[in-house]
Amino acid sequence: MLAWERFRALKAMGITPGVLHLNEGHSGFAVLEALNSRMQEEGIAFDSAVPRVSREVVFTTHTPVPAGPRPAFDADVIEEHLGPLRDKMGLSQDTLMGLGREKPSTSRRLFV
């Protein structure tokens, strides 16, 4: 089960995690779930949810250097799978893609 799926499962059981400990590939999707959840529960905008959720996220890694190829997703794939969540959160496609870019302001079309 991926991190975002675990987050959804906990929420479905009425459990709100106090801390999201992330250490797997593309665990950032769990952060999107947490942001959306906070936005819906508190009736706040994305920009207000970010600082609240960021205090509750811890990321650790066992390999602090690039090791092997890491998956990168084209904007069309991200839109296909995350478009409904993006719409619900009121984000533009470019803003969502910027969250997955090493340099958010670049026009690179891959979400890494």
VMD Tcl script that builds the backbone (N, CA, C; Angstrom):
set m [mol new atoms 336]
animate dup $m
set s [atomselect $m all]
$s set {name element resname resid chain x y z} {
  {N N MET 1 A 0.853 -1.170 0.000}
  {CA C MET 1 A 0.000 0.000 0.000}
  {C C MET 1 A 0.905 1.241 0.000}
  {N N LEU 2 A 0.628 2.164 -0.881}
  {CA C LEU 2 A 1.407 3.393 -0.992}
  {C C LEU 2 A 1.019 4.374 0.104}
  {N N ALA 3 A 1.890 5.348 0.346}
  {CA C ALA 3 A 1.683 6.310 1.435}
  {C C ALA 3 A 0.344 7.025 1.319}
  {N N TRP 4 A -0.029 7.459 0.126}
  {CA C TRP 4 A -1.299 8.182 -0.014}
  {C C TRP 4 A -2.482 7.257 0.231}
  {N N GLU 5 A -2.335 5.978 -0.098}
  {CA C GLU 5 A -3.404 5.024 0.166}
  {C C GLU 5 A -3.536 4.777 1.674}
  {N N ARG 6 A -2.403 4.712 2.382}
  {CA C ARG 6 A -2.437 4.553 3.839}
  {C C ARG 6 A -3.096 5.764 4.486}
  {N N PHE 7 A -2.793 6.962 3.968}
  {CA C PHE 7 A -3.400 8.171 4.511}
  {C C PHE 7 A -4.919 8.108 4.343}
  {N N ARG 8 A -5.376 7.763 3.151}
  {CA C ARG 8 A -6.823 7.654 2.899}
  {C C ARG 8 A -7.462 6.596 3.799}
  {N N ALA 9 A -6.775 5.459 3.966}
  {CA C ALA 9 A -7.326 4.383 4.798}
  {C C ALA 9 A -7.469 4.850 6.252}
  {N N LEU 10 A -6.469 5.532 6.772}
  {CA C LEU 10 A -6.551 6.044 8.140}
  {C C LEU 10 A -7.709 7.026 8.283}
  {N N LYS 11 A -7.831 7.939 7.332}
  {CA C LYS 11 A -8.916 8.921 7.382}
  {C C LYS 11 A -10.279 8.224 7.325}
  {N N ALA 12 A -10.392 7.178 6.517}
  {CA C ALA 12 A -11.648 6.439 6.411}
  {C C ALA 12 A -12.010 5.767 7.730}
  {N N MET 13 A -10.991 5.445 8.542}
  {CA C MET 13 A -11.232 4.853 9.862}
  {C C MET 13 A -11.416 5.911 10.945}
  {N N GLY 14 A -11.414 7.191 10.535}
  {CA C GLY 14 A -11.592 8.264 11.509}
  {C C GLY 14 A -10.319 8.655 12.229}
  {N N ILE 15 A -9.180 8.254 11.693}
  {CA C ILE 15 A -7.884 8.561 12.305}
  {C C ILE 15 A -7.195 9.641 11.486}
  {N N THR 16 A -6.815 10.732 12.143}
  {CA C THR 16 A -6.052 11.780 11.480}
  {C C THR 16 A -4.616 11.697 11.985}
  {N N PRO 17 A -3.688 11.318 11.104}
  {CA C PRO 17 A -2.295 11.207 11.545}
  {C C PRO 17 A -1.764 12.551 12.034}
  {N N GLY 18 A -1.029 12.529 13.136}
  {CA C GLY 18 A -0.412 13.749 13.650}
  {C C GLY 18 A 0.867 14.080 12.907}
  {N N VAL 19 A 1.510 13.041 12.377}
  {CA C VAL 19 A 2.754 13.208 11.627}
  {C C VAL 19 A 2.717 12.252 10.442}
  {N N LEU 20 A 3.144 12.745 9.300}
  {CA C LEU 20 A 3.323 11.882 8.130}
  {C C LEU 20 A 4.810 11.624 7.999}
  {N N HIS 21 A 5.239 10.394 8.258}
  {CA C HIS 21 A 6.643 10.025 8.083}
  {C C HIS 21 A 6.769 9.367 6.724}
  {N N LEU 22 A 7.475 10.036 5.836}
  {CA C LEU 22 A 7.592 9.590 4.454}
  {C C LEU 22 A 9.022 9.189 4.152}
  {N N ASN 23 A 9.185 8.100 3.435}
  {CA C ASN 23 A 10.532 7.703 3.014}
  {C C ASN 23 A 10.513 6.812 1.782}
  {N N GLU 24 A 9.493 6.917 0.992}
  {CA C GLU 24 A 9.421 6.083 -0.195}
  {C C GLU 24 A 9.264 6.942 -1.434}
  {N N GLY 25 A 9.483 6.356 -2.591}
  {CA C GLY 25 A 9.336 7.087 -3.836}
  {C C GLY 25 A 7.938 7.639 -4.010}
  {N N HIS 26 A 7.865 8.865 -4.448}
  {CA C HIS 26 A 6.612 9.568 -4.718}
  {C C HIS 26 A 5.668 9.605 -3.524}
  {N N SER 27 A 6.245 9.667 -2.340}
  {CA C SER 27 A 5.415 9.784 -1.141}
  {C C SER 27 A 4.778 11.166 -1.052}
  {N N GLY 28 A 5.208 12.078 -1.898}
  {CA C GLY 28 A 4.600 13.405 -1.937}
  {C C GLY 28 A 3.121 13.368 -2.252}
  {N N PHE 29 A 2.660 12.290 -2.885}
  {CA C PHE 29 A 1.236 12.175 -3.160}
  {C C PHE 29 A 0.445 12.119 -1.856}
  {N N ALA 30 A 1.041 11.555 -0.799}
  {CA C ALA 30 A 0.385 11.539 0.518}
  {C C ALA 30 A 0.244 12.957 1.050}
  {N N VAL 31 A 1.213 13.799 0.756}
  {CA C VAL 31 A 1.139 15.195 1.190}
  {C C VAL 31 A -0.025 15.895 0.480}
  {N N LEU 32 A -0.221 15.596 -0.810}
  {CA C LEU 32 A -1.364 16.163 -1.522}
  {C C LEU 32 A -2.672 15.731 -0.867}
  {N N GLU 33 A -2.746 14.473 -0.470}
  {CA C GLU 33 A -3.948 13.986 0.220}
  {C C GLU 33 A -4.147 14.731 1.537}
  {N N ALA 34 A -3.056 14.934 2.274}
  {CA C ALA 34 A -3.147 15.645 3.555}
  {C C ALA 34 A -3.566 17.097 3.331}
  {N N LEU 35 A -3.027 17.730 2.315}
  {CA C LEU 35 A -3.411 19.108 2.003}
  {C C LEU 35 A -4.894 19.192 1.652}
  {N N ASN 36 A -5.339 18.294 0.788}
  {CA C ASN 36 A -6.744 18.298 0.401}
  {C C ASN 36 A -7.639 18.059 1.617}
  {N N SER 37 A -7.257 17.130 2.452}
  {CA C SER 37 A -8.038 16.830 3.645}
  {C C SER 37 A -8.145 18.059 4.547}
  {N N ARG 38 A -7.018 18.724 4.771}
  {CA C ARG 38 A -7.011 19.921 5.618}
  {C C ARG 38 A -7.872 21.022 5.004}
  {N N MET 39 A -7.763 21.191 3.693}
  {CA C MET 39 A -8.553 22.221 3.014}
  {C C MET 39 A -10.047 21.960 3.191}
  {N N GLN 40 A -10.456 20.703 3.017}
  {CA C GLN 40 A -11.875 20.355 3.113}
  {C C GLN 40 A -12.380 20.466 4.550}
  {N N GLU 41 A -11.590 19.960 5.499}
  {CA C GLU 41 A -12.022 19.947 6.901}
  {C C GLU 41 A -12.104 21.349 7.503}
  {N N GLU 42 A -11.150 22.204 7.130}
  {CA C GLU 42 A -11.091 23.534 7.736}
  {C C GLU 42 A -11.650 24.624 6.835}
  {N N GLY 43 A -12.013 24.257 5.609}
  {CA C GLY 43 A -12.554 25.248 4.684}
  {C C GLY 43 A -11.558 26.337 4.328}
  {N N ILE 44 A -10.298 25.931 4.157}
  {CA C ILE 44 A -9.238 26.900 3.869}
  {C C ILE 44 A -8.673 26.669 2.474}
  {N N ALA 45 A -7.965 27.665 1.980}
  {CA C ALA 45 A -7.340 27.593 0.657}
  {C C ALA 45 A -6.014 26.841 0.733}
  {N N PHE 46 A -5.544 26.430 -0.424}
  {CA C PHE 46 A -4.278 25.701 -0.548}
  {C C PHE 46 A -3.146 26.445 0.149}
  {N N ASP 47 A -3.011 27.745 -0.119}
  {CA C ASP 47 A -1.909 28.524 0.458}
  {C C ASP 47 A -1.953 28.570 1.982}
  {N N SER 48 A -3.118 28.445 2.562}
  {CA C SER 48 A -3.238 28.405 4.019}
  {C C SER 48 A -2.971 27.005 4.561}
  {N N ALA 49 A -3.285 25.991 3.780}
  {CA C ALA 49 A -3.085 24.606 4.219}
  {C C ALA 49 A -1.615 24.207 4.196}
  {N N VAL 50 A -0.844 24.751 3.257}
  {CA C VAL 50 A 0.555 24.335 3.106}
  {C C VAL 50 A 1.368 24.505 4.397}
  {N N PRO 51 A 1.379 25.672 5.034}
  {CA C PRO 51 A 2.206 25.777 6.253}
  {C C PRO 51 A 1.695 24.895 7.393}
  {N N ARG 52 A 0.415 24.651 7.450}
  {CA C ARG 52 A -0.132 23.798 8.514}
  {C C ARG 52 A 0.290 22.348 8.321}
  {N N VAL 53 A 0.186 21.865 7.089}
  {CA C VAL 53 A 0.539 20.475 6.806}
  {C C VAL 53 A 2.051 20.282 6.839}
  {N N SER 54 A 2.811 21.262 6.380}
  {CA C SER 54 A 4.266 21.093 6.324}
  {C C SER 54 A 4.874 20.867 7.711}
  {N N ARG 55 A 4.233 21.369 8.752}
  {CA C ARG 55 A 4.721 21.140 10.120}
  {C C ARG 55 A 4.535 19.695 10.558}
  {N N GLU 56 A 3.734 18.951 9.823}
  {CA C GLU 56 A 3.393 17.583 10.205}
  {C C GLU 56 A 4.034 16.530 9.300}
  {N N VAL 57 A 4.959 16.945 8.438}
  {CA C VAL 57 A 5.581 16.030 7.489}
  {C C VAL 57 A 7.066 15.889 7.797}
  {N N VAL 58 A 7.506 14.632 7.875}
  {CA C VAL 58 A 8.919 14.323 8.080}
  {C C VAL 58 A 9.327 13.372 6.972}
  {N N PHE 59 A 10.408 13.691 6.289}
  {CA C PHE 59 A 10.910 12.818 5.229}
  {C C PHE 59 A 12.298 12.343 5.612}
  {N N THR 60 A 12.502 11.039 5.552}
  {CA C THR 60 A 13.830 10.477 5.789}
  {C C THR 60 A 14.209 9.636 4.586}
  {N N THR 61 A 15.492 9.457 4.410}
  {CA C THR 61 A 15.976 8.633 3.308}
  {C C THR 61 A 17.144 7.790 3.793}
  {N N HIS 62 A 17.265 6.618 3.217}
  {CA C HIS 62 A 18.371 5.730 3.555}
  {C C HIS 62 A 19.527 5.913 2.584}
  {N N THR 63 A 19.254 6.507 1.444}
  {CA C THR 63 A 20.264 6.708 0.411}
  {C C THR 63 A 20.242 8.178 0.006}
  {N N PRO 64 A 21.041 9.020 0.679}
  {CA C PRO 64 A 20.964 10.464 0.424}
  {C C PRO 64 A 21.658 10.933 -0.856}
  {N N VAL 65 A 21.908 10.035 -1.772}
  {CA C VAL 65 A 22.481 10.393 -3.069}
  {C C VAL 65 A 21.599 9.759 -4.138}
  {N N PRO 66 A 21.563 10.350 -5.324}
  {CA C PRO 66 A 20.772 9.727 -6.392}
  {C C PRO 66 A 21.232 8.292 -6.631}
  {N N ALA 67 A 20.314 7.359 -6.603}
  {CA C ALA 67 A 20.650 5.941 -6.777}
  {C C ALA 67 A 19.721 5.337 -7.818}
  {N N GLY 68 A 20.245 5.140 -8.990}
  {CA C GLY 68 A 19.443 4.525 -10.034}
  {C C GLY 68 A 18.389 5.465 -10.586}
  {N N PRO 69 A 17.704 5.006 -11.611}
  {CA C PRO 69 A 16.680 5.860 -12.219}
  {C C PRO 69 A 15.481 6.008 -11.289}
  {N N ARG 70 A 14.930 7.175 -11.259}
  {CA C ARG 70 A 13.700 7.366 -10.490}
  {C C ARG 70 A 12.593 7.713 -11.458}
  {N N PRO 71 A 11.409 7.255 -11.163}
  {CA C PRO 71 A 10.299 7.483 -12.088}
  {C C PRO 71 A 9.985 8.966 -12.252}
  {N N ALA 72 A 9.622 9.332 -13.435}
  {CA C ALA 72 A 9.158 10.685 -13.732}
  {C C ALA 72 A 7.884 10.536 -14.555}
  {N N PHE 73 A 6.895 11.368 -14.234}
  {CA C PHE 73 A 5.595 11.245 -14.876}
  {C C PHE 73 A 5.327 12.446 -15.767}
  {N N ASP 74 A 4.861 12.178 -16.962}
  {CA C ASP 74 A 4.471 13.211 -17.906}
  {C C ASP 74 A 3.235 13.932 -17.377}
  {N N ALA 75 A 3.077 15.181 -17.774}
  {CA C ALA 75 A 1.938 15.991 -17.329}
  {C C ALA 75 A 0.602 15.325 -17.661}
  {N N ASP 76 A 0.524 14.631 -18.792}
  {CA C ASP 76 A -0.730 13.971 -19.169}
  {C C ASP 76 A -1.091 12.844 -18.197}
  {N N VAL 77 A -0.081 12.111 -17.722}
  {CA C VAL 77 A -0.319 11.026 -16.765}
  {C C VAL 77 A -0.745 11.610 -15.419}
  {N N ILE 78 A -0.069 12.668 -14.992}
  {CA C ILE 78 A -0.438 13.325 -13.732}
  {C C ILE 78 A -1.865 13.845 -13.827}
  {N N GLU 79 A -2.196 14.460 -14.936}
  {CA C GLU 79 A -3.547 15.005 -15.102}
  {C C GLU 79 A -4.594 13.890 -15.101}
  {N N GLU 80 A -4.286 12.792 -15.755}
  {CA C GLU 80 A -5.228 11.669 -15.805}
  {C C GLU 80 A -5.541 11.142 -14.401}
  {N N HIS 81 A -4.512 11.031 -13.571}
  {CA C HIS 81 A -4.692 10.421 -12.254}
  {C C HIS 81 A -4.979 11.423 -11.135}
  {N N LEU 82 A -4.421 12.618 -11.250}
  {CA C LEU 82 A -4.584 13.601 -10.184}
  {C C LEU 82 A -5.450 14.792 -10.571}
  {N N GLY 83 A -5.927 14.817 -11.810}
  {CA C GLY 83 A -6.757 15.930 -12.266}
  {C C GLY 83 A -7.966 16.193 -11.375}
  {N N PRO 84 A -8.731 15.143 -11.002}
  {CA C PRO 84 A -9.877 15.392 -10.121}
  {C C PRO 84 A -9.468 15.971 -8.758}
  {N N LEU 85 A -8.378 15.479 -8.189}
  {CA C LEU 85 A -7.891 16.026 -6.916}
  {C C LEU 85 A -7.420 17.465 -7.107}
  {N N ARG 86 A -6.715 17.719 -8.209}
  {CA C ARG 86 A -6.237 19.066 -8.521}
  {C C ARG 86 A -7.411 20.031 -8.617}
  {N N ASP 87 A -8.461 19.617 -9.329}
  {CA C ASP 87 A -9.665 20.454 -9.452}
  {C C ASP 87 A -10.281 20.722 -8.083}
  {N N LYS 88 A -10.404 19.682 -7.285}
  {CA C LYS 88 A -11.002 19.801 -5.954}
  {C C LYS 88 A -10.218 20.782 -5.086}
  {N N MET 89 A -8.900 20.809 -5.277}
  {CA C MET 89 A -8.035 21.684 -4.488}
  {C C MET 89 A -7.946 23.086 -5.078}
  {N N GLY 90 A -8.496 23.276 -6.287}
  {CA C GLY 90 A -8.476 24.586 -6.921}
  {C C GLY 90 A -7.117 24.982 -7.461}
  {N N LEU 91 A -6.322 24.001 -7.865}
  {CA C LEU 91 A -4.981 24.268 -8.384}
  {C C LEU 91 A -4.983 24.207 -9.902}
  {N N SER 92 A -4.133 25.006 -10.521}
  {CA C SER 92 A -3.946 24.897 -11.962}
  {C C SER 92 A -3.034 23.696 -12.235}
  {N N GLN 93 A -3.053 23.226 -13.459}
  {CA C GLN 93 A -2.169 22.107 -13.818}
  {C C GLN 93 A -0.712 22.521 -13.643}
  {N N ASP 94 A -0.374 23.750 -14.004}
  {CA C ASP 94 A 1.000 24.210 -13.874}
  {C C ASP 94 A 1.438 24.266 -12.407}
  {N N THR 95 A 0.539 24.691 -11.517}
  {CA C THR 95 A 0.876 24.736 -10.089}
  {C C THR 95 A 1.123 23.329 -9.561}
  {N N LEU 96 A 0.236 22.393 -9.912}
  {CA C LEU 96 A 0.427 21.017 -9.466}
  {C C LEU 96 A 1.730 20.449 -10.003}
  {N N MET 97 A 2.000 20.654 -11.279}
  {CA C MET 97 A 3.240 20.149 -11.861}
  {C C MET 97 A 4.456 20.791 -11.196}
  {N N GLY 98 A 4.347 22.062 -10.829}
  {CA C GLY 98 A 5.447 22.741 -10.152}
  {C C GLY 98 A 5.795 22.092 -8.827}
  {N N LEU 99 A 4.809 21.505 -8.169}
  {CA C LEU 99 A 5.055 20.820 -6.900}
  {C C LEU 99 A 5.933 19.585 -7.093}
  {N N GLY 100 A 5.934 19.037 -8.299}
  {CA C GLY 100 A 6.715 17.835 -8.567}
  {C C GLY 100 A 7.980 18.074 -9.362}
  {N N ARG 101 A 8.318 19.315 -9.567}
  {CA C ARG 101 A 9.548 19.646 -10.309}
  {C C ARG 101 A 10.656 20.012 -9.331}
  {N N GLU 102 A 11.879 19.687 -9.710}
  {CA C GLU 102 A 13.016 20.095 -8.882}
  {C C GLU 102 A 13.125 21.612 -8.848}
  {N N LYS 103 A 12.833 22.246 -9.964}
  {CA C LYS 103 A 12.793 23.710 -10.058}
  {C C LYS 103 A 11.374 24.064 -10.490}
  {N N PRO 104 A 10.499 24.423 -9.530}
  {CA C PRO 104 A 9.079 24.614 -9.830}
  {C C PRO 104 A 8.772 25.586 -10.956}
  {N N SER 105 A 9.603 26.594 -11.166}
  {CA C SER 105 A 9.284 27.606 -12.171}
  {C C SER 105 A 9.688 27.208 -13.588}
  {N N THR 106 A 10.365 26.068 -13.754}
  {CA C THR 106 A 10.738 25.641 -15.106}
  {C C THR 106 A 9.523 25.109 -15.829}
  {N N SER 107 A 9.606 25.052 -17.125}
  {CA C SER 107 A 8.472 24.544 -17.901}
  {C C SER 107 A 8.638 23.055 -18.209}
  {N N ARG 108 A 9.593 22.420 -17.556}
  {CA C ARG 108 A 9.787 20.986 -17.759}
  {C C ARG 108 A 8.471 20.256 -17.480}
  {N N ARG 109 A 8.112 19.346 -18.343}
  {CA C ARG 109 A 6.793 18.727 -18.253}
  {C C ARG 109 A 6.775 17.458 -17.411}
  {N N LEU 110 A 7.854 17.123 -16.723}
  {CA C LEU 110 A 7.866 15.887 -15.942}
  {C C LEU 110 A 7.708 16.161 -14.451}
  {N N PHE 111 A 6.954 15.306 -13.801}
  {CA C PHE 111 A 6.729 15.338 -12.362}
  {C C PHE 111 A 7.631 14.253 -11.799}
  {N N VAL 112 A 8.628 14.650 -11.005}
  {CA C VAL 112 A 9.603 13.665 -10.497}
  {C C VAL 112 A 9.481 13.446 -9.018}
}
mol reanalyze $m
mol bondsrecalc $m
mol representation Tube
mol addrep $m
